[in-house]
């Protein structure tokens, strides 16, 4: 059987616009090669020049100082990693923490998840190809430069990808209201995937069945049934990082 070729594709839109200065700053620091073009109002020319100087960036992209746009408009590429190349890279890691989405449907939640992942140094964000919020302008706006650090991985079948990761010594942790309180976990899972579910349904039963462990956030006072998916992700990721750090002492 012929081995699939490693390849990297670009987001379905071919590229997306970023409109925040802080987001541009992140791309200039981490991945200036992903910037295709910049449109900047003449009034902000000095601000842009100062930002470029601060990051010592020598860009090959075009910079247009015009009044066509009312504000900053940065056209960036969002590379999407092929799942075969991703699995090959994941197998080589000795310690890795990966975030996976089980059909998150809100584009801004997706951006917030990417930003949370980037903040905690996570490198990959697994996304199903179907029934999943696309990476849109709204996603980029919420992510605020996170995709300069976190690479999306598009997969055809999330369950199959999780099984492939389990074969590569990864532990699958799924967020679930009936799961084990995250603060009670004592094991240091060096290679792990945290799966977050859809805003209205949570992680699907099929994915829960593949999880090695389900984890939950204990409320101080049980009034609401659940948290926003991006908020839950931040709490769970921080808790898992804290437990790992404590166990190393």
C-alpha positions, 0 to 999 in steps of 0.5 A: 500500500502506497504511503500517503504523502505529507502535505500542508493545505491552506484554510478553505478561504485561502487566507483570512483578514486580521484587524487587530494590532495585537494580533499582527504583533503576534504574527510578526514575532512568531510567523511573519512568513504567514503574512500575505499583505498589510493594508494600513491607513496613512494615519497609522503608518508610523505605528506600523513602522514602529511595530515592524522595527520592534519585531525587527521584521523584514517583510516580503509581503506588500504594504498598502498605505491607503484609505480603502480600509477604515482600519488595519487589515492584515491578510494572513494564511492559516496553514492546516496540517494534514493528519498523516503528517500530524500523526508522524510528528506526534509519534516523535514527541516525548511530551505533548498536550493536544487540544481536540474539538468534537464538533464545536460549532461557534466560530468565536469559541473556536478562536477562543480555544485556539488562544487558550491553547497558544497561551499554554504552549500547545502546538496542535488543535484537532478539528473534524472536517465536517460539522465543525465551525470553520476558521473564519474572520471572526475566529481570527479576531477572537484568536488574536494571533493564536494561529501563529503558534497553534496549527490546526489539524483537519481530520476526516474521522475524529474517533479514528484519529484518537485511536491512532494517537492511542496507538502512539502512547497518547492518553485521551481525556474527554471533558464531561460533566459526569467525569472525574473532578480534574483536581483529583487527578494524580497521574502525570499523562505526559502525552495526552489529548483533551477533547472538548465537545459541542456547545449544546451537546458536549462530547459525543457518546462515541468519543466518550467511549474512546476516552481513557478518562473523562474529566469534569470541573467541580463548581463551587456551588452547583447552580449552572449546568455547564460552562462555555466551552472555551472557559472550560478548556482554560480551567481544565488545561490549567489544572492539568498543567498544574498537576503535572508540574506538582508531580515533577517536584 
